[in-house]
Amino acid sequence: MATHRRSLYLAPLIVVFGAVAGGFLGRGPGVAAAPASQDDVKTSIQTFTRVFDVVERNAAAPVAADKAIFKGAIPGMLRTLDPHSGFYDPRDFRVLREDQQGHYYGVGMSVTERNGKTIVIAPFAGSPAYRAGIRPGDTILVVNDKSTEGLNSAEVADLLKGQKGTPVQVTVGREGHDTPLTFNLVRDEIPRKSVNDAFFVRPGIAHLDIESFNENTGREVEENLKRLGEQNIKGLILDLRENPGGLLTEGVAVAGRFLHPGQTVVSHRGRSSPEKPYLARNGSSSRDYPIVVLVNRYSASAAEIVAGALQDHDRAWVIGENTFGKGLVQTVYPLSENTGLALTTAKYYTPSGRLIQFDYSAKSFLDYYYRKDLDAKNPQDVKMTDGGRTVYGGGGIAPDEKSAGRALTRFQRDLLRRFAFFNFTARTFGQRDLKIAPGWEPDNEVMNAFHRFLLDGGVEFTEAEFAEVQDWLKLQVRREFYLTGLGVEQSRRLSVETDPMVLQAIEALPKAKELLENAKKMIVQRTARQPRP
């Protein structure tokens, strides 16, 4: 499917932010090595002070010192270093810690900004918002008597958060209702699962989707595989698409559990830090089922560490696109006033020794983040997997088998750009209390209603275009109806079961099994060649 599989749930910029924020090593001691000349530093600070003094006294508008320094000077300095070093103001630093810890306190729903309004994408299952009856498509109008007009979605999200057990009143507008609806909620702890519920897409074939790497990821992976019954798994599809990364330790833990104890997962080294390898600690030779890893251009940082480790050790067959190429290590230095500095201190290398990081030295940051040369590689960085396959560094992790999804027609792209399926579903459920059950599919009545909805909304298309993608249209409507009528998990499961890349992964499991068998033979041969005491 050419659309991003999480487009129902995530705001468009989350992946880009995650690529910046992902890959954290941990908290640094706040001590820098090899400082610049004290005279140079003193002169530079004096120059900055003089410049700021001139600006403060002569600028046409009043100058706020904190904004000029924390939003301007410090980020400007860090941008001269690399694309991933960054400064976090108190709000950003708090959000960063929430992401790493895997929970926050609020009402439990994802929101996004559309046409200047904050729209509910979906309430989380079991959350206060879900239990109260807030639906996808609801427009948040007022939070605790404060109008959301003029606020962005992040500001609205902040209003919804608060201490556990405190009340919050939310007023929403809903399609089909002439007057706003008011919900009285009580804030609760909202877990941010980094691993979606795993399930069997075919008998014996499990799908495990890791969305990010926070402090709970390793534990969540273990719990999911235990719940399925790992002894029943005959093949695993490890889905890392759109995974922006996160904590190095969790990426090492996830990759390590599928390797042999002592095998290298990743290493890093930098100007002021010696090379440090990270080894598989909780691996087991009994987990010998074949694995197919799914990646795309938005898989970054810790996700690339996992994919690279399993590929280098010939433990998994990788399908998709070249990954993002984010192989820089950020050490987080907490600063005063609840701010923080994420400073690049080293680079990541896969077990074979190839560099993950894409070369950004001759590109603007905009070109770096939105580049089109996804097949870039460094011909000087050539390495071999355990089984003797050639792999390259310097451009992310290149898949063993390409798959970028199906190209969409103009009509399909237009519908997605307009959020046509989301808006149609919101209107349909708003006009009547519609009940659907698992297995529901849109009939002719629903599709005719969707056809009229498009015409009424000014969408231009021919009957031939509508008929050409009829099956695709039905699937999109079905996914959105599942989201509103049955919840996020049911909609996600439908998306996975009908995803062309997942179906391709199922077909590729024999290739993964062959890699695994060859890797076993190589280990036996190397062991036999080792001198005996």
C-alpha positions as CSV (number, residue, x, y, z in Angstrom):
1,M,0.0,0.0,0.0
2,A,1.6,3.3,-1.1
3,T,0.1,5.3,1.8
4,H,1.9,5.2,5.1
5,R,0.4,2.5,7.3
6,R,0.3,4.8,10.3
7,S,-1.2,7.8,8.5
8,L,-4.4,7.2,10.4
9,Y,-2.8,7.8,13.7
10,L,0.2,10.1,13.4
11,A,0.6,13.8,12.6
12,P,2.8,14.2,9.4
13,L,5.8,15.7,11.2
14,I,6.2,13.1,13.9
15,V,8.6,11.0,11.7
16,V,10.8,14.0,10.9
17,F,11.0,15.0,14.6
18,G,11.7,11.5,15.6
19,A,14.5,11.3,13.1
20,V,16.0,14.3,14.9
21,A,15.3,13.0,18.4
22,G,16.0,9.3,17.9
23,G,19.1,7.4,18.8
24,F,19.8,8.7,22.2
25,L,22.7,7.1,24.1
26,G,21.6,8.5,27.5
27,R,22.4,11.4,29.8
28,G,25.8,12.9,29.6
29,P,27.9,14.2,32.5
30,G,28.0,17.7,31.1
31,V,31.8,17.7,30.6
32,A,33.3,18.4,27.2
33,A,36.6,17.0,26.0
34,A,39.3,18.9,24.1
35,P,38.0,22.4,24.7
36,A,38.8,25.2,22.2
37,S,41.4,27.9,23.1
38,Q,40.2,29.9,26.1
39,D,41.2,33.1,24.3
40,D,39.1,32.1,21.2
41,V,36.1,31.3,23.4
42,K,36.4,34.6,25.4
43,T,36.7,36.7,22.2
44,S,33.7,34.9,20.6
45,I,31.5,35.5,23.8
46,Q,32.5,39.1,23.9
47,T,31.6,39.6,20.2
48,F,28.2,37.9,20.8
49,T,27.5,40.1,23.8
50,R,28.3,43.2,21.8
51,V,26.0,42.1,18.9
52,F,23.2,41.2,21.3
53,D,23.6,44.6,23.0
54,V,23.2,46.4,19.7
55,V,20.2,44.3,18.7
56,E,18.5,44.8,22.1
57,R,18.9,48.6,22.0
58,N,18.2,49.2,18.4
59,A,15.8,46.6,17.0
60,A,12.4,47.9,15.8
61,A,10.6,45.5,18.1
62,P,11.4,44.6,21.8
63,V,13.8,41.7,22.1
64,A,13.2,38.9,24.5
65,A,16.5,37.6,25.7
66,D,15.4,34.1,26.4
67,K,13.8,33.8,22.9
68,A,16.8,35.3,21.2
69,I,19.2,33.0,22.9
70,F,17.3,29.7,23.4
71,K,15.4,29.9,20.1
72,G,18.0,31.6,18.0
73,A,21.6,31.7,19.1
74,I,22.0,28.2,20.6
75,P,20.0,26.3,17.9
76,G,21.9,28.3,15.3
77,M,25.2,27.2,16.8
78,L,24.1,23.6,16.9
79,R,23.0,23.7,13.3
80,T,26.6,24.3,12.2
81,L,27.6,21.0,13.7
82,D,25.2,18.3,12.2
83,P,21.5,17.7,11.5
84,H,20.8,16.0,14.8
85,S,22.3,18.0,17.6
86,G,19.6,20.0,19.2
87,F,18.5,22.2,22.1
88,Y,15.2,21.5,23.9
89,D,13.3,24.2,25.7
90,P,11.3,23.1,28.7
91,R,8.2,21.9,26.8
92,D,10.3,20.0,24.2
93,F,12.5,18.5,26.9
94,R,9.4,17.3,28.8
95,V,7.9,15.7,25.6
96,L,11.2,14.0,24.9
97,R,11.3,12.5,28.4
98,E,7.6,11.4,28.0
99,D,8.5,9.6,24.7
100,Q,11.5,7.9,26.3
101,Q,9.6,6.8,29.4
102,G,6.6,5.6,27.5
103,H,3.8,7.3,29.4
104,Y,2.2,10.6,30.3
105,Y,-0.9,11.9,32.1
106,G,-3.9,13.1,30.1
107,V,-7.1,11.9,28.4
108,G,-5.6,9.5,25.8
109,M,-6.1,10.5,22.2
110,S,-4.1,11.5,19.2
111,V,-4.9,14.8,17.5
112,T,-3.7,16.7,14.5
113,E,-4.1,20.1,12.9
114,R,-6.3,20.6,9.8
115,N,-7.4,23.8,8.3
116,G,-6.6,25.7,11.5
117,K,-8.6,23.3,13.7
118,T,-7.5,20.5,16.1
119,I,-9.1,17.2,15.0
120,V,-9.2,14.0,16.9
121,I,-7.5,11.2,14.9
122,A,-8.4,8.5,17.3
123,P,-8.8,7.9,21.0
124,F,-6.6,5.2,22.5
125,A,-8.4,2.0,23.5
126,G,-9.5,2.1,27.2
127,S,-8.5,5.7,27.7
128,P,-10.7,8.4,29.3
129,A,-11.4,9.8,25.9
130,Y,-12.4,6.4,24.5
131,R,-14.6,5.5,27.4
132,A,-16.4,8.9,27.2
133,G,-17.3,8.4,23.6
134,I,-15.0,10.9,21.8
135,R,-14.7,9.9,18.2
136,P,-12.3,10.2,15.3
137,G,-13.2,13.4,13.4
138,D,-14.4,15.4,16.4
139,T,-13.1,19.0,16.4
140,I,-11.9,20.1,19.8
141,L,-13.4,23.5,20.4
142,V,-13.0,24.2,24.1
143,V,-10.8,22.7,26.9
144,N,-11.8,23.8,30.5
145,D,-13.6,27.0,29.2
146,K,-10.5,27.9,27.1
147,S,-11.2,28.2,23.4
148,T,-8.8,26.4,21.1
149,E,-9.2,29.0,18.4
150,G,-5.8,30.2,17.3
151,L,-4.0,27.4,19.2
152,N,-2.0,24.7,17.4
153,S,-2.5,21.0,18.1
154,A,0.6,20.9,20.4
155,E,-0.9,23.7,22.5
156,V,-4.3,21.9,22.6
157,A,-2.5,18.7,23.7
158,D,-0.9,20.5,26.5
159,L,-4.3,21.7,27.7
160,L,-5.5,18.1,27.8
161,K,-2.6,16.9,29.9
162,G,-2.4,17.3,33.6
163,Q,-2.0,15.5,36.9
164,K,-3.6,12.1,37.3
165,G,-7.1,12.2,38.7
166,T,-7.8,15.8,37.8
167,P,-10.9,16.7,35.8
168,V,-10.9,18.2,32.4
169,Q,-13.9,19.3,30.4
170,V,-13.7,19.0,26.6
171,T,-16.2,20.4,24.2
172,V,-16.2,19.1,20.6
173,G,-18.0,19.7,17.3
174,R,-19.2,16.7,15.5
175,E,-20.6,16.1,12.0
176,G,-24.3,15.7,12.1
177,H,-24.8,17.6,15.4
178,D,-26.0,21.2,15.3
179,T,-24.7,21.9,18.8
180,P,-21.3,21.1,20.4
181,L,-21.0,18.0,22.6
182,T,-19.4,18.4,26.1
183,F,-17.5,15.6,27.8
184,N,-16.3,15.6,31.4
185,L,-13.2,13.5,31.7
186,V,-10.7,12.5,34.4
187,R,-7.1,12.5,33.5
188,D,-5.3,9.2,33.9
189,E,-1.9,7.6,33.1
190,I,-1.7,7.0,29.4
191,P,0.8,4.4,28.3
192,R,2.5,5.0,25.1
193,K,3.1,1.5,23.7
194,S,6.1,1.4,21.5
195,V,5.1,-2.1,20.3
196,N,1.7,-2.8,18.8
197,D,-0.1,-5.9,19.7
198,A,1.5,-8.8,17.8
199,F,-0.8,-11.3,16.1
200,F,-0.7,-14.2,13.6
201,V,-1.3,-13.0,10.0
202,R,-1.2,-16.6,8.9
203,P,-1.0,-19.9,10.9
204,G,2.4,-19.8,12.5
205,I,3.4,-16.5,11.0
206,A,3.5,-13.6,13.5
207,H,3.6,-9.9,12.8
208,L,5.4,-7.7,15.3
209,D,5.3,-4.0,14.8
210,I,7.7,-1.8,16.7
211,E,6.8,1.9,16.4
212,S,9.7,3.4,18.4
213,F,12.3,2.5,21.0
214,N,11.5,3.8,24.5
215,E,12.4,2.5,27.9
216,N,9.7,-0.3,27.7
217,T,10.4,-1.6,24.2
218,G,12.4,-4.7,25.1
219,R,9.9,-5.7,27.8
220,E,7.0,-5.1,25.4
221,V,8.6,-7.3,22.7
222,E,9.1,-10.1,25.3
223,E,5.5,-9.8,26.5
224,N,4.0,-9.9,23.0
225,L,6.0,-13.0,22.0
226,K,5.2,-14.7,25.3
227,R,1.5,-13.9,24.8
228,L,1.5,-15.5,21.3
229,G,3.5,-18.5,22.5
230,E,6.9,-18.2,20.9
231,Q,7.1,-21.9,20.5
232,N,4.2,-21.6,18.0
233,I,6.0,-19.2,15.8
234,K,7.2,-20.6,12.5
235,G,8.1,-17.3,10.9
236,L,8.3,-13.7,12.2
237,I,7.6,-10.4,10.3
238,L,9.4,-7.7,12.2
239,D,7.9,-4.4,11.1
240,L,10.2,-1.3,11.5
241,R,8.6,1.0,8.9
242,E,8.2,4.6,10.0
243,N,10.1,3.7,13.2
244,P,12.2,6.9,14.0
245,G,14.4,5.2,16.6
246,G,14.8,6.1,20.2
247,L,17.0,4.6,22.9
248,L,20.1,2.7,21.9
249,T,19.9,0.2,24.8
250,E,16.4,-0.9,23.7
251,G,17.5,-1.3,20.1
252,V,20.4,-3.5,21.3
253,A,18.0,-5.5,23.5
254,V,15.6,-6.2,20.7
255,A,18.2,-7.2,18.1
256,G,20.2,-9.2,20.7
257,R,17.3,-11.5,21.6
258,F,17.3,-12.9,18.0
259,L,21.1,-13.4,17.9
260,H,23.5,-15.7,19.7
261,P,24.9,-14.5,23.0
262,G,28.1,-12.5,22.5
263,Q,27.4,-11.5,18.9
264,T,27.9,-7.8,18.2
265,V,24.8,-5.7,17.7
266,V,26.4,-2.4,17.0
267,S,29.4,-0.3,18.0
268,H,30.1,3.4,18.2
269,R,33.1,5.7,18.4
270,G,33.7,9.4,18.3
271,R,36.4,12.1,18.8
272,S,36.3,11.9,22.5
273,S,35.1,8.4,23.0
274,P,36.8,5.1,22.2
275,E,35.1,2.4,20.2
276,K,32.5,0.6,22.3
277,P,30.8,-2.6,21.0
278,Y,27.3,-3.6,22.3
279,L,26.8,-7.4,22.4
280,A,23.8,-9.6,22.5
281,R,23.1,-10.6,26.1
282,N,19.8,-12.3,26.0
283,G,20.1,-14.2,22.7
284,S,19.1,-17.8,22.3
285,S,19.9,-20.4,19.7
286,S,16.4,-21.9,20.3
287,R,14.7,-18.9,18.6
288,D,15.5,-20.3,15.2
289,Y,12.5,-19.3,13.2
290,P,13.1,-17.2,10.0
291,I,12.6,-13.5,10.2
292,V,11.7,-10.9,7.6
293,V,12.3,-7.3,8.5
294,L,10.3,-4.5,6.9
295,V,11.9,-1.1,6.6
296,N,11.4,2.1,4.6
297,R,12.9,5.6,4.2
298,Y,11.5,6.6,7.5
299,S,13.1,3.8,9.5
300,A,15.9,5.5,11.4
301,S,18.5,5.3,14.2
302,A,17.7,2.4,16.6
303,A,15.5,0.8,13.9
304,E,18.5,0.8,11.6
305,I,20.7,-0.7,14.3
306,V,18.3,-3.6,14.6
307,A,17.9,-4.1,10.8
308,G,21.7,-3.8,10.3
309,A,22.6,-6.2,13.0
310,L,20.1,-8.9,11.8
311,Q,21.2,-8.4,8.2
312,D,25.0,-8.5,9.0
313,H,24.6,-11.7,10.9
314,D,22.3,-13.2,8.1
315,R,19.6,-13.6,10.8
316,A,16.9,-11.8,8.7
317,W,15.9,-11.0,5.2
318,V,15.3,-7.3,4.8
319,I,12.5,-5.9,2.5
320,G,11.6,-2.3,1.7
321,E,13.5,0.8,0.9
322,N,16.9,2.2,2.0
323,T,16.5,3.4,5.5
324,F,17.0,7.0,6.6
325,G,20.7,6.8,7.3
326,K,20.7,8.3,10.9
327,G,23.8,6.9,12.5
328,L,24.9,9.7,14.8
329,V,24.8,9.1,18.6
330,Q,23.2,11.9,20.7
331,T,24.2,12.2,24.3
332,V,21.6,14.1,26.3
333,Y,22.9,16.8,28.7
334,P,20.3,18.1,31.1
335,L,20.7,21.9,31.6
336,S,19.2,24.5,33.9
337,E,15.6,25.7,33.8
338,N,14.4,22.2,32.6
339,T,16.1,22.5,29.3
340,G,18.4,19.9,27.6
341,L,21.1,19.6,25.0
342,A,21.3,16.6,22.6
343,L,24.8,16.6,21.3
344,T,26.2,14.3,18.7
345,T,29.2,12.6,20.3
346,A,29.8,9.5,18.1
347,K,28.8,7.5,15.1
348,Y,27.1,4.0,14.8
349,Y,28.7,1.1,12.9
350,T,27.0,-2.2,12.2
351,P,28.6,-5.5,13.2
352,S,30.4,-5.8,9.9
353,G,31.8,-2.3,10.4
354,R,29.8,-0.3,7.9
355,L,28.7,3.3,8.8
356,I,25.0,3.8,9.0
357,Q,25.1,7.6,8.7
358,F,24.2,9.1,5.3
359,D,26.7,11.8,4.2
360,Y,25.2,15.2,4.8
361,S,28.4,17.3,4.4
362,A,27.6,18.6,0.9
363,K,23.8,19.0,1.4
364,S,21.4,21.4,3.1
365,F,19.5,20.1,6.0
366,L,16.3,20.3,3.9
367,D,17.8,18.1,1.2
368,Y,19.1,15.8,3.9
369,Y,15.7,15.2,5.4
370,Y,13.8,15.1,2.2
371,R,16.3,13.6,-0.1
372,K,15.3,11.6,-3.1
373,D,18.6,9.6,-3.7
374,L,17.5,6.7,-1.5
375,D,19.9,4.3,-3.1
376,A,23.0,6.3,-2.1
377,K,25.9,4.3,-0.8
378,N,29.6,4.7,-0.2
379,P,31.5,2.5,-2.6
380,Q,34.6,2.8,-0.3
381,D,32.6,1.3,2.6
382,V,32.2,-2.3,1.4
383,K,31.7,-5.0,4.0
384,M,30.6,-8.6,4.2
385,T,27.9,-10.3,6.2
386,D,28.6,-13.4,8.2
387,G,27.5,-15.5,5.2
388,G,29.7,-13.6,2.7
389,R,27.1,-11.3,1.2
390,T,28.2,-7.8,0.2
391,V,26.8,-4.8,2.0
392,Y,27.6,-1.1,1.8
393,G,27.7,1.7,4.4
394,G,27.1,5.4,4.2
395,G,23.5,5.3,3.1
396,G,21.4,3.7,5.8
397,I,20.5,0.0,5.6
398,A,19.9,-1.2,2.0
399,P,17.2,-3.9,1.8
400,D,17.9,-7.4,0.5
401,E,14.7,-7.1,-1.6
402,K,13.2,-3.8,-2.8
403,S,9.6,-2.9,-2.2
404,A,8.2,0.7,-2.2
405,G,4.5,-0.1,-2.4
406,R,2.2,0.5,-5.4
407,A,2.1,3.8,-7.2
408,L,-1.1,5.7,-6.7
409,T,-3.2,7.3,-9.5
410,R,-4.0,11.0,-9.5
411,F,-7.5,10.3,-8.2
412,Q,-6.2,8.2,-5.3
413,R,-3.6,10.8,-4.3
414,D,-6.3,13.5,-4.4
415,L,-8.6,11.6,-2.1
416,L,-5.8,11.1,0.5
417,R,-4.7,14.7,0.3
418,R,-8.3,15.8,1.0
419,F,-8.7,13.2,3.9
420,A,-11.8,12.1,2.0
421,F,-12.2,8.7,3.7
422,F,-11.7,10.2,7.2
423,N,-14.2,13.0,6.5
424,F,-16.7,10.7,5.0
425,T,-16.5,8.3,7.9
426,A,-16.9,11.2,10.4
427,R,-20.0,12.4,8.6
428,T,-21.5,9.0,8.3
429,F,-21.1,8.1,12.0
430,G,-22.2,11.6,13.0
431,Q,-25.5,11.4,11.1
432,R,-26.5,8.1,12.7
433,D,-25.5,5.7,15.4
434,L,-23.9,3.2,13.1
435,K,-22.9,-0.2,14.4
436,I,-20.5,-2.5,12.6
437,A,-19.0,-5.9,13.5
438,P,-15.6,-7.5,12.7
439,G,-15.7,-8.7,9.1
440,W,-18.0,-5.8,8.0
441,E,-17.4,-4.7,4.4
442,P,-18.9,-1.6,2.6
443,D,-21.9,-2.6,0.4
444,N,-23.2,-0.8,-2.7
445,E,-25.2,1.6,-0.5
446,V,-22.2,2.8,1.4
447,M,-20.0,3.1,-1.8
448,N,-22.8,5.0,-3.5
449,A,-23.0,7.3,-0.5
450,F,-19.2,7.8,-0.7
451,H,-19.6,8.6,-4.5
452,R,-22.1,11.3,-3.7
453,F,-19.9,12.6,-0.9
454,L,-17.1,13.1,-3.3
455,L,-19.3,14.9,-5.9
456,D,-20.8,17.2,-3.2
457,G,-17.3,18.0,-2.0
458,G,-16.1,19.1,-5.4
459,V,-13.7,16.2,-6.1
460,E,-13.1,15.9,-9.8
461,F,-13.0,12.3,-11.2
462,T,-14.4,10.2,-14.0
463,E,-16.6,7.2,-13.5
464,A,-13.8,5.2,-15.2
465,E,-11.4,6.4,-12.5
466,F,-13.8,5.5,-9.7
467,A,-14.4,2.0,-11.2
468,E,-10.6,1.4,-11.8
469,V,-9.7,1.5,-8.1
470,Q,-13.0,0.2,-6.7
471,D,-11.3,-2.5,-4.5
472,W,-8.9,0.1,-3.1
473,L,-11.7,2.5,-2.3
474,K,-13.6,-0.2,-0.5
475,L,-10.6,-1.1,1.6
476,Q,-9.9,2.5,2.6
477,V,-13.5,3.0,3.6
478,R,-13.5,-0.2,5.5
479,R,-10.3,0.8,7.4
480,E,-11.8,4.1,8.4
481,F,-15.1,2.6,9.5
482,Y,-13.2,0.0,11.6
483,L,-11.2,2.9,13.2
484,T,-14.4,4.7,14.3
485,G,-16.7,1.7,14.9
486,L,-14.3,-0.9,16.2
487,G,-11.2,1.0,17.4
488,V,-7.6,1.5,16.5
489,E,-6.4,-2.1,17.0
490,Q,-9.1,-3.6,14.7
491,S,-8.4,-1.1,12.0
492,R,-4.6,-1.6,12.3
493,R,-5.0,-5.4,12.0
494,L,-7.1,-5.0,8.8
495,S,-4.4,-2.7,7.4
496,V,-1.6,-5.2,8.2
497,E,-3.5,-8.2,6.8
498,T,-4.1,-6.4,3.5
499,D,-0.7,-4.7,3.3
500,P,1.1,-5.7,0.0
501,M,4.5,-5.5,1.8
502,V,3.4,-7.8,4.5
503,L,2.1,-10.2,1.9
504,Q,5.5,-9.9,0.2
505,A,7.2,-10.7,3.5
506,I,5.2,-13.8,3.9
507,E,6.3,-15.0,0.5
508,A,9.9,-14.2,1.3
509,L,10.1,-16.3,4.5
510,P,11.8,-19.2,2.7
511,K,14.6,-16.8,1.8
512,A,15.0,-15.9,5.4
513,K,15.0,-19.5,6.4
514,E,17.8,-20.2,3.8
515,L,19.9,-17.4,5.3
516,L,19.4,-18.8,8.8
517,E,20.5,-22.3,7.7
518,N,23.6,-20.9,6.0
519,A,24.4,-18.8,9.0
520,K,24.2,-22.0,11.2
521,K,26.6,-23.8,8.9
522,M,29.1,-20.9,9.0
523,I,29.1,-20.9,12.8
524,V,29.7,-24.7,12.9
525,Q,32.6,-24.3,10.4
526,R,34.2,-21.5,12.3
527,T,33.9,-23.4,15.5
528,A,35.5,-26.4,13.9
529,R,38.5,-24.3,12.7
530,Q,39.2,-22.9,16.1
531,P,42.3,-24.4,17.8
532,R,41.6,-26.7,20.7
533,P,43.4,-26.2,24.0
